[in-house]
């Protein structure tokens, strides 16, 4: 197969121009005046426009502003910004105003939303980012020189190329769509891919994102662009899979036994995961919650992962509740419930019988699975075997959901055998097993409670990997 060619120098040159632009003429679209303004690139993200003029002087802090800004090199429509600061300087002879706009989005002048293009997303990467040892990638021509780091993602009838580009010691995460789409549709697909990669890699770069539109499939010369300030980037050390055991196992002898046996996630499995994320909004939210939770403090991590487990259990139950109901046959279940109702109705009018409605509600739900079985649904329905300690940690999720964050022993419960960190690592491994199984992956899932036993301060007598 011939190497894929990507032309990105012009794309990055425009981004550099935007980030280095200082002086623009700005107008507020409601009048013909044009005033001098200064564009500043925010760190780590965003743009700011400083305007020395009284034309905007009546606007208060927080006011939304749409404006046009241009110089001889660029012409922008500022589509989403707000007044961040307003200041005045009044003397006996003069009066002046100045303000600063915080810009969330802008586009090149004349860009059309409802036109289909070949689109490219570009996100500057502040920290190290690669697919190595996690996702199987391929080489490609990066402006005619060979480079590594391209993954093909196919889902929903569209082909996407996700690749990493290097220029002048700066890295960029790029996503190309090889079929034409309108920008809103591309953004939705692109976000599904970002969520999937963020989960697999433990790295979700966001902050600033640029979208370039091309009329030709080669993507050499763009027709227009859009900028959006996005959410904060997320980064964590915890990934579900890593083909390099030496990165996780301190014992060289033990790591050597695993070397060559662990498979990377294939492009087909990435595609399947992204397809599920795109079609199932609940799964998208669950993966984002997992990625967010494992990058936060130990107060947030176990609670977030407990909610993710609850959401995943509900998702599987709703997909095929019949597999978990005590009475699988619907007709027999209805007959059983109606029989119990008949017995209950005999007591309805008795003077000292006050619990009719409570018991009626219980009877109507008598064929529902127990909370314990519901929690096990993602695993039992996918043929994943749970150990005794797995089932124990599933029970702990209830403590976090009910606010027992510090795991204080409750009435009727013995002291806890695990702390919040250990529970988090075990929940994460279980969630990873389930989600990677959904993606079609089979093989070694990192057992994070084992790799972090030094941090836990206890010996974990388990393998470094769980097999699915």
C-alpha positions in Angstrom: 0.0 0.0 0.0 1.3 3.4 -1.0 2.0 5.8 1.8 -0.7 8.5 2.5 0.4 12.0 1.7 -0.5 14.9 4.0 0.2 18.6 3.2 0.1 20.7 6.3 2.7 23.4 6.1 0.2 26.0 4.7 -2.3 25.0 7.4 0.2 25.5 10.2 1.5 28.7 8.6 -2.0 30.3 8.9 -2.3 29.2 12.5 1.1 30.9 13.2 -0.1 34.0 11.4 -3.2 34.2 13.6 -1.2 33.6 16.8 1.4 36.3 15.9 -1.0 38.9 14.5 -0.9 42.1 16.5 -2.9 44.9 14.9 -6.4 44.7 13.3 -9.1 47.1 12.3 -12.4 46.1 14.1 -16.0 47.0 13.5 -19.1 45.9 15.4 -21.3 45.1 12.3 -23.9 47.8 13.2 -22.0 50.7 11.9 -19.4 51.6 9.3 -16.6 52.7 11.7 -13.4 50.8 12.0 -11.1 51.1 15.0 -7.6 49.9 15.8 -7.5 46.8 17.9 -4.8 44.4 19.1 -5.2 40.6 18.9 -3.5 38.6 21.7 -3.1 34.8 21.9 -4.1 33.6 25.4 -2.2 30.8 27.3 -3.0 28.0 27.3 -5.9 28.8 25.1 -8.2 31.5 23.6 -7.8 34.8 21.9 -8.3 38.3 23.3 -9.0 41.5 21.4 -8.1 44.8 23.0 -9.9 47.9 21.6 -9.1 51.5 22.4 -12.4 53.1 21.4 -15.6 54.7 22.8 -17.7 53.0 20.1 -18.2 49.9 22.4 -18.2 52.0 25.6 -21.8 51.4 26.5 -21.3 47.6 26.7 -21.1 46.1 30.1 -18.7 43.3 31.2 -20.2 40.0 30.1 -22.0 41.4 27.1 -21.9 39.2 24.0 -20.2 40.8 21.0 -20.1 39.9 17.3 -17.6 41.8 15.2 -15.4 41.9 12.1 -11.6 42.3 12.3 -9.1 42.5 9.5 -5.7 43.7 8.2 -3.9 43.2 4.9 -3.3 39.5 5.7 -6.5 38.2 7.3 -10.2 39.0 7.5 -12.1 37.5 10.4 -15.8 37.2 11.5 -15.7 37.0 15.3 -18.8 34.9 16.0 -18.6 34.3 19.7 -17.0 36.7 22.2 -17.8 38.6 25.4 -16.7 41.8 27.0 -14.1 40.7 29.6 -12.9 44.2 30.7 -14.1 47.8 30.3 -12.0 50.8 31.4 -12.3 54.5 31.0 -9.8 57.4 31.3 -11.5 60.8 31.9 -9.6 64.1 32.3 -10.7 67.7 32.1 -10.1 67.7 28.4 -10.4 64.2 27.1 -12.5 61.1 27.6 -11.5 57.6 26.3 -12.6 54.1 26.7 -10.9 50.8 26.2 -12.2 47.2 26.4 -11.0 43.7 26.1 -13.0 40.9 24.3 -12.5 37.3 25.1 -12.9 35.4 21.8 -14.3 31.9 21.9 -14.7 31.5 18.1 -14.0 33.2 14.8 -13.9 32.2 11.2 -12.4 33.4 7.9 -14.6 36.0 6.2 -17.0 34.4 3.7 -16.9 30.9 5.3 -20.2 29.1 4.6 -21.7 26.7 7.2 -24.0 24.8 4.9 -21.4 24.0 2.2 -19.8 20.5 2.2 -16.0 20.4 2.3 -13.2 18.0 3.1 -12.4 19.0 6.6 -9.3 18.9 8.8 -9.2 19.5 12.5 -5.9 20.7 14.0 -5.2 20.9 17.7 -1.8 22.1 19.0 -0.4 19.7 21.5 1.3 21.2 24.5 2.7 17.9 25.9 4.0 14.6 24.6 1.4 12.7 22.5 1.8 9.5 20.5 0.0 6.3 19.6 3.1 4.1 20.4 2.4 0.8 22.1 -1.3 1.6 22.5 -2.8 2.0 19.0 -1.3 0.4 15.9 -0.4 3.2 13.5 1.3 3.6 10.1 3.8 5.8 8.4 2.8 8.6 6.0 4.3 11.4 4.0 4.2 14.6 6.0 4.8 17.3 3.3 6.9 14.9 1.3 9.0 13.5 4.1 8.2 10.3 5.8 6.7 10.4 9.3 5.1 8.0 11.8 1.8 8.2 13.5 -1.3 7.9 11.3 -4.4 5.9 12.3 -7.3 5.2 9.9 -10.7 5.3 11.5 -13.8 4.2 9.6 -17.4 4.4 10.9 -20.8 5.6 9.9 -19.8 5.5 6.2 -16.9 7.9 6.5 -13.2 7.5 6.5 -11.0 9.6 8.8 -7.2 9.9 9.1 -5.9 10.8 12.5 -2.2 11.8 12.5 0.4 13.6 14.4 2.4 16.4 12.6 5.6 18.0 13.8 6.7 21.5 12.8 9.4 23.7 14.5 9.4 21.7 17.7 5.6 22.0 17.9 3.3 19.0 17.6 -0.3 19.0 16.2 -3.0 16.4 16.4 -4.9 16.4 13.0 -8.1 14.7 11.9 -9.0 14.6 8.2 -12.3 13.5 6.8 -11.8 11.8 3.4 -15.5 12.4 2.5 -17.3 15.8 2.2 -19.3 17.0 5.1 -20.8 20.2 6.4 -18.9 21.6 9.3 -21.4 20.8 12.1 -21.5 17.1 11.0 -17.7 17.0 10.8 -17.4 18.5 14.3 -19.7 15.8 15.7 -17.7 13.0 14.1 -14.4 14.6 15.1 -15.6 14.9 18.8 -16.5 11.2 18.9 -13.0 10.3 17.6 -11.4 12.6 20.2 -13.3 11.0 23.0 -12.3 7.5 21.9 -8.6 8.5 21.5 -8.7 10.4 24.8 -9.9 7.3 26.6 -7.4 4.9 24.9 -4.4 7.1 25.2 -5.1 8.8 28.5 -4.6 12.0 26.6 -7.3 14.3 25.3 -5.8 17.5 23.8 -8.3 20.3 23.4 -7.7 23.9 24.4 -7.5 25.5 20.9 -8.9 23.8 17.8 -8.8 25.0 14.2 -11.0 23.6 11.4 -9.8 24.0 7.8 -12.1 23.4 4.8 -10.8 22.1 1.5 -12.5 21.8 -1.9 -10.1 19.1 -3.0 -9.4 15.7 -1.5 -5.6 16.3 -1.5 -6.2 19.0 1.1 -3.4 21.2 -0.2 -5.1 24.6 -0.4 -7.9 25.5 2.1 -11.0 27.4 1.2 -11.6 28.8 4.7 -11.2 28.1 8.4 -13.0 28.2 11.8 -11.4 28.6 15.2 -13.0 27.4 18.5 -11.8 27.6 22.0 -12.5 24.2 23.5 -12.5 22.7 27.0 -9.3 22.1 29.0 -7.0 19.3 27.8 -7.1 16.1 29.9 -4.0 14.0 30.6 -3.5 10.9 32.8 -1.0 8.0 33.1 -3.8 5.4 33.2 -4.5 3.6 29.9 -6.4 0.4 29.4 -3.8 -1.2 27.1 0.0 -0.8 26.6 2.0 -3.3 24.5 5.2 -2.4 26.4 5.2 -4.2 29.7 8.5 -2.6 30.7 6.7 0.7 31.1 4.5 -0.7 33.8 6.4 -3.6 35.5 9.5 -2.7 37.5 10.9 -6.2 37.4 12.8 -6.7 34.2 12.5 -10.5 34.5 8.7 -10.4 34.9 8.2 -7.8 32.2 10.2 -10.0 29.8 7.7 -12.8 30.2 4.9 -10.6 28.9 6.9 -8.9 26.1 5.5 -9.8 22.6 2.3 -11.2 24.0 0.4 -7.9 24.4 -1.4 -6.6 21.3 -2.0 -2.9 20.4 -5.5 -1.7 19.7 -6.1 -2.1 16.0 -7.6 0.6 13.7 -10.6 -1.7 13.3 -11.1 -1.7 17.1 -10.6 2.0 17.3 -13.2 2.4 14.6 -15.7 0.2 16.4 -15.2 2.1 19.6 -15.7 5.4 17.9 -18.8 4.1 16.2 -20.3 3.1 19.5 -19.4 6.5 21.0 -21.0 8.3 18.1 -24.2 6.4 18.2 -24.6 6.0 21.9 -24.5 9.3 23.8 -24.5 7.5 27.1 -21.3 5.7 26.3 -19.8 8.9 25.1 -20.6 10.5 28.5 -19.3 7.5 30.4 -16.0 7.5 28.6 -15.6 11.2 29.2 -16.4 10.7 32.9 -13.8 8.0 33.1 -11.1 10.1 31.4 -12.0 13.1 33.6 -12.2 11.1 36.9 -8.8 9.4 36.5 -7.1 12.8 36.0 -8.5 14.3 39.2 -7.9 14.0 42.9 -8.6 10.9 45.0 -11.8 12.5 46.2 -13.2 12.7 42.7 -11.7 9.6 41.2 -13.7 6.8 43.1 -17.0 8.8 43.0 -16.7 9.5 39.3 -15.8 5.9 38.4 -18.7 4.6 40.6 -21.1 6.8 38.6 -19.5 5.5 35.4 -20.1 1.9 36.5 -23.7 2.7 37.4 -24.2 4.3 33.9 -22.7 1.4 32.1 -24.8 -1.1 34.1 -28.0 0.9 33.2 -26.9 1.0 29.5 -26.5 -2.8 29.3 -29.7 -3.5 31.2 -31.7 -1.2 28.9 -30.3 -2.8 25.8 -31.3 -6.3 26.8 -33.2 -6.4 30.1 -34.7 -9.8 29.4 -31.4 -11.6 30.1 -31.3 -10.3 33.7 -34.9 -10.7 34.7 -35.6 -13.6 37.1 -38.5 -14.7 34.9 -37.4 -14.6 31.3 -40.8 -15.5 29.8 -42.9 -12.3 29.5 -46.2 -14.1 29.6 -45.3 -16.2 32.7 -44.0 -13.0 34.4 -47.2 -11.2 33.8 -49.2 -14.2 35.0 -47.1 -14.3 38.2 -47.5 -10.5 38.9 -51.3 -10.6 38.3 -51.6 -13.5 40.7 -49.8 -11.6 43.4 -52.0 -8.6 42.8 -55.1 -10.7 43.2 -53.8 -11.9 46.6 -52.9 -8.3 47.6 -56.4 -7.0 46.6 -58.0 -9.4 49.2 -56.4 -7.3 51.9 -56.9 -3.9 50.4 -60.0 -2.9 52.4 -59.0 -4.5 55.7 -59.0 -1.9 58.5 -55.4 -2.4 59.8 -53.8 -3.1 56.4 -52.1 0.2 55.5 -49.3 -0.9 53.2 -51.3 -1.6 50.0 -49.6 0.9 47.7 -46.1 0.1 49.0 -46.6 -3.6 48.3 -48.3 -2.9 45.0 -45.2 -1.0 43.8 -42.9 -3.9 45.0 -45.1 -6.5 43.1 -45.1 -4.5 39.9 -41.2 -4.5 40.0 -40.8 -8.0 41.3 -39.3 -9.3 38.0 -36.6 -6.7 38.1 -33.0 -7.8 38.8 -31.4 -7.0 42.1 -28.9 -4.1 42.3 -26.1 -6.6 42.6 -27.2 -8.4 39.3 -27.6 -5.0 37.6 -24.1 -4.0 38.5 -22.8 -7.2 37.1 -24.7 -6.8 33.8 -21.9 -5.3 31.7 -19.7 -8.3 32.6 -22.2 -11.2 32.6 -23.7 -10.1 29.3 -20.2 -10.0 27.7 -18.9 -13.2 29.2 -16.4 -11.5 31.5 -15.7 -13.5 34.6 -15.6 -11.6 37.9 -13.4 -12.7 40.8 -14.6 -12.5 44.4 -12.7 -9.3 45.0 -14.2 -7.8 41.9 -17.7 -8.4 43.3 -16.6 -6.9 46.6 -15.4 -3.7 44.9 -18.6 -3.5 43.0 -20.5 -3.3 46.3 -18.3 -0.3 47.4 -19.7 1.8 44.5 -22.9 2.3 46.6 -20.9 4.0 49.3 -19.6 6.7 47.0 -23.0 7.2 45.3 -24.5 7.8 48.7 -21.9 10.3 49.8 -19.7 8.0 52.1 -16.6 9.5 50.5 -14.3 8.8 53.4 -15.6 5.2 53.7 -16.6 5.5 57.3 -18.0 2.1 58.6 -21.8 2.2 58.5 -24.2 0.5 60.9 -24.1 -3.2 60.3 -20.9 -3.1 58.1 -17.5 -4.2 59.1 -14.4 -2.1 58.4 -13.3 -1.6 54.8 -10.6 -3.7 53.4 -9.6 -1.2 50.7 -9.1 2.6 50.6 -10.4 5.0 48.0 -7.3 4.7 45.8 -7.4 0.9 45.6 -11.1 1.0 44.9 -10.5 3.5 42.1 -7.9 1.4 40.5 -10.0 -1.8 40.7 -13.1 0.0 39.3 -11.0 1.5 36.5 -9.6 -2.0 35.5 -13.1 -3.5 35.5 -14.5 -0.6 33.4 -11.6 -1.0 31.0 -12.3 -4.7 30.6 -15.9 -4.1 29.7 -15.3 -1.1 27.3 -12.4 -2.8 25.5 -14.6 -5.9 25.1 -17.3 -3.7 23.5 -14.6 -2.4 21.1 -13.8 -6.0 20.0 -10.4 -6.1 21.7 -9.2 -9.4 23.1 -6.0 -9.7 25.1 -4.2 -8.1 28.0 -5.9 -5.2 30.0 -3.6 -3.5 32.5 -4.4 -4.4 36.1 -3.7 -1.0 37.6 -4.1 -2.1 41.2 -1.1 -4.4 40.7 1.1 -1.9 38.8 0.5 0.7 41.6 1.0 -1.6 44.6 3.9 0.5 45.8 1.7 3.6 45.9 -0.9 1.6 47.8 1.7 0.4 50.3 0.5 -3.2 50.1 1.3 -6.4 48.2 -1.3 -7.3 45.6 -1.2 -11.0 44.9 -2.5 -10.7 41.3 -1.2 -10.7 37.8 -0.2 -7.5 36.1 -2.8 -8.0 33.4 -6.4 -9.2 33.1 -7.3 -11.2 30.0 -10.4 -10.6 28.0 
